[in-house]
Amino acid sequence: MASVFVLPETTHYNQVVKSRQRIIDHGEVFTPPGLVNDMLNLVAHECERIDSRFLEPACGDGNFLAEVLRRKLLTVDTKNVRNRDKWERDAILAISSLYGIDLLADNIAACRDRLLTVVSDAYAARFKAPPPDEVVQAAAYILSKNIVQGDALTLRTLQDRPIVFPEWSPINGSMLKRRDFAYCHLLEHAHTSNQPLFSDLGEDVFVPTPVDEYPPCHYLKVGDAEASIERA
């Protein structure tokens, strides 16, 4: 997986806290929208790149990720004013570039729903109609893999398995190639190696070994690759 911007911790967008006990138990804090925007403005150029990857290691319901996605979709709008198919493809690529971890199941569900709503609202604003079911289903599937319940400190899920993130790489326009990487392996490289992770600058690079690899599939059929392997 290529370099990822790591975002700071955040939680809820519609209320300061859900309960005082959650603050005590989990240290949940609220990041105001103004501060979210100020911080993202520091990397504004990357927020506008459709394929630039962002990770929020304590994502809550996605304050930062939702704003990054909103900015990416502005780029999608600019590039695809009238081409609906390319808009859909680029929107899926934008979604596939966002990653999040949180301890709490309700935060994970809320974050996925929030990001899906951002895409649906952007589609409706551009094309004056709700997105097709296959677009919603593809986006929801990617979010189910990219936004995961786990502990960003131990790098493990609640089932005590390593946190795994998929890399979604575009191939030949309408195809995506998925490779899964263990989050701990990526961090080990970042902490111990001077070699860049996947680089096109010509220097020696570190290429991690994926824990799973799937055949290329159409961007609206991203769930089929996994299903085909499970049936085999």
N, C-alpha and C positions, 0 to 999 in steps of 0.2 A: 504494500500500500504506500502511495506517495506521501509526501509531507502533509501534515495536518495542523491547522491552527487550533490550539487548545484554548477554549473559552473559560472564563471564571465561573464559579458556582452561582446558581440562581434558583428561584423557585416560582412563585405564583404571580400571575399577571392580573388577576381580578380581585385579589384581596391581599392584605399585608401578611396575614398568617391564617392557617386553617385551624390551628389550636395552639395554645401555649404549651401543651404537652409535647406537640411535635417539635417545637423549638428546643425543648429540653432533651428530647430523645434523639433528635436527628440534626439539630442545628440549622433548621430551615430559616432562611432570611429572604427578604424581598429586595429585588433589584429594580429601582424605579425606571420607567421607560426612558426618561431623559438621560440617565446614567448609561443605560444599555446603548442608546444611540451615540453618546459621547465616546464610549469605549470602542464601538464598532467603527466610528469615524477614523480612528487611528489606523485601521486596516481597511479603509473604504474601498480601495482598488480590489482587494481580494474578495470582499463581500459582493462585488459586482461580477466577478468571474464565475461562470456557471459551474465549472469543474473544480473550483478551489474547495478543498475539504476542511470542514470544521468539526471539532469534537467538543462537546460540553460535558465534562466528567461528573457533574452533579446537576443534571439538567432541569430538575423539577418539572414544571409543565412547559418549559421551553422558551423563556423570555428572550434569550439571545438567539437561539436557533430560528425562532419564528421571524425575528427581524432580519437575520441573515437571508432566510429564504425569501422574504418580501423583496429585499434588494436584488437578489439573484433573478427573481421573476420580472423585475423591471428591465433587466438586461434581456431576458427572454422576449418580453414585449417589444423591445427596440429592434431586436434582430428578426423577429417574425411577425411583422405587423399584420400580414394577411394570410400567411401560410399556417393553417391550423395543424397540419401533421407535424411540421417542424416545431411549432410551439409546444405541442404535446411531448415530443421527444426531448426537447431541451428542458422542459419542466421536470420530466422524469429524471434527467441527468442532474438537475439542481437538487432534487430531493435525495438522490442517491449519494450526494456529496456531504450530507449532514449526519452526524453521529451523536448519540447521547447515552449517558449512563445515569441511573438513579436507583436508590435503595428501595423506594416505595412503589408498589404496583399502581396505585391510583395516580401518581405523578407520571409514570410511564404511559398509561392509557390516555391521560389528559394531554401529554406532549404529542403523542402520535395524532390524536384527534385535532389538536390545534394546528399542526403542520398541514394535515390534510385539508382543513378548512381554509388555510391560507392559499393553497393551490386551487381549491374549488372556487373561492371568491375571485381570485385573479383570472381564472378561466372565464367565469361568468361575466366579469367586467370587460374582458377583451371580446368575447364572442356572443354576449347577450343570451347565453343559454348555459345550463349546468353541464359539467364535463360528462362525457360518456362513461358508462359503467366500467369499461375495460381500462380507462385511464385511472379512475378512482381505485379500482382493484389492484392495478400495478403499483400505484403510489402507496397504497395501504400495505401491500406485501413488502415493499422495500423498507418502509418505516418499521414494520414488525421485526426486521432483521437489524436495522441500524440503530434503533432506540431500544436499549436493553436494560433489564433490571439486574442490578449487580452492585458491587462495591468497588469504586474506582481506586480505593487504597489497597485492597487485597488483590485486585485485578481478577476477581472471581464472581461467579453468579451466586445466587442464594442457594443453589444446589451444589455449591462448592466445585463448580467446573470453571475452567478458564473462560474469561470473556473473549468472545470471537466476533470480529467485525468482517463483513464482506467488502471487497473492493469491486466496484462496478465500472468496467472500462468499456467505452464505446468502440465498436468495430464496424466498419463498412456502413456508417450512417445510421441504420436502423437496428443494429444488433448490439447486445451487451454481453460482456464476458464477466462472469463472477468468479472471484477467488476469495476464499476465507482465510484470514490471518488471526492468530492468537494475539490479543492486545499486549500480553506480557512480553512476547518476543519483539514486538515493535519498540516497546519502551526499553528493553534491554539494549537494543541497538542504539537508541538515542542516548543512553547513559554511558555506554562503554566504547563506542566506535566514533572515529573521526570521519568515517566514510559517509557520504550522503546516502539517503534512502531513495533509490530509483532516481536517477538524474539524467537529463539530456544535455548536460554541459560538457561531457567528454571525460570527466575524471573517473577514478576508480569508485565503484559504488557497491553498496550492500543490497542484495536482493533476497529478502526473507523467503523461506519455504512456506507455501500455503498449507494449511491443514486440510483444506478441501478445495476442489476445483470442479467447475461445471462447464458443460458445453455452451457455446454462444447461443443466445436466443433473442427473439424480437423484444424490443423494450416494453411492449405491452403484454408479453408472455413470460415475465421474469419468474413466475412461480412454476412454470412447466419444466424448467431444467432440473430443479430439485425433485419434482414429482417423478420425472422420468428415471432418475437415479434410484429413488426409493422403490419403484416398481421393478427395477432390474434385478 
